[in-house]
């Protein structure tokens, strides 16, 4: 499970963990029934206190994203209804869009500039994804 902590964005660390686990679950990058790292392991990995992980896991459990199994560990909840996952995915994307728009405004970009850049980046990603594997390997040499 790949979680990254950003100490400069002003979002509490536990909230960053909650948001990223929700994103991973909603996007299918972690599957229902998949075990999450133990509290101490994740705390060491992220270089945070175990209490931070306890708080994040507690919030994730209360929102139904994860479930603790006594003596077995912490697991992604199974059988989450698809509309909830869709709503969660949409909420996460909207948060990122809001942050992008706020930063763009600070840097004097307008909505048309942002839309153009998004289209350009998407086209570049699509082009890269369509590139044959042999060409990608040659480009890495």
Helices and strands as residue ranges (DSSP letters): H 13-27, E 35-36, H 39-46, H 50-62, E 66-69, E 73-76, H 82-106, H 111-130, H 133-139
